[in-house]
Amino acid sequence: MGMLYKGQWTDKDDIIHGGAYMRPESKYNGEIPIDVIDNIATSPGRYWLIGSNSCQWSQRPMLMRHLKKLDKHIPLHIAHGPRLEGYAINGGSEWQIPRSDQTINHLHQLYTLIDNTYTGRSTVPVLWDCQTQRIISNESSQIMLALDKVETEGQRRLTYYPSALIEEMLATDSWIYNGLSNGVYKAGFAQSQHAYNQAVELVFDTLDKLELILMKKRFLFGNDQTASDWKLFTTLIRFDLVYYPLHRCTKKRLIDYPNLWAYTRDLFQTQLIEGVVNFPTIVAASFQNDTSNNPFNIIPVMPDLDWKEPHGRDDLR
């Protein structure tokens, strides 16, 4: 995958320890200040969201941007193209940074533009401030939370972080992240049998637990969608396409879990996100760039999955 070391790109990466995958923390992961949240509403175009259609973490705030109808307030730039030095910013061509005379070809150049001694991975999503030319955040959960707090004129207040559920959501997000959302990467990047076995066991223990929860509830906490549902969604839509075959999570498929499969279709059929999910890009980018499990970069035929099949979950509470 590669990373920056003292401002210089290196193809080496500090993610494997003792045969096990360890995800580095995001560098810009603090709580987003209230003045930024206010400015998003009052200064359309000042903040840009830079993301990738292939990355589950990046897709989280991209979905929140649509759910909160902030498309006109926060322009979206999709980083795409051959990953020669991490993410290409514009298909390998130059991209002029908004409100700047600077151009870049790789995402990591955005990181060194504001810190020429930066050490760490250059990841998406990025919330970028065009006025101050700096990264506000590269932590998906913090960006999601900030976008949820934005109140625009003429929009009714809709929150995906209901105050009565905050503590329960944090606890749920934690065990889903550890067991599943990050667990699939621990399985896919494992370089020892022990690390792989541990990761896969935890992945399916987590899926089994979720299947039971969703037997009686339409969404994780009842009849209303929350940010926790959308975080889980970005993992589940990739499971049969990527994590099952490429990351070797082969015990069961998502479609083998009746409640989880129906739940994922239910979320997918939410009108506000129509057209946001790009399945061919998810598959192609993952098989060409993730892990060393596909040395010839062969993009597989996608499984036949009917995402528009009726989900039958409307009566669950």
Secondary structure, DSSP 8 states (H G I E B T S, - for coil): --EEETTEEES--S-EETTEE-----SS-S---HHHHHHHHHSTTSEEEEE-SS-HHHHHHHHHHHHTT-TTTS-EEE--S--SSS-BSSTTS-EE-TTSS-EESBTHHHHHHH-TT--B---S-EEEETTTTEEEE--HHHHHHHHHH---TT-----SS-GGGHHHHHHHHHHHIIIIITHHHHHHH--SHHHHHHHHHHHHHHHHHHHHHTTT-SBTTBSS--HHHHHHHHHHHHIIIIITTTS---S--GGGSHHHHHHHHHHHT-GGGTT---HHHHHHHHHHHSSSS-TT----------TTS----TT--
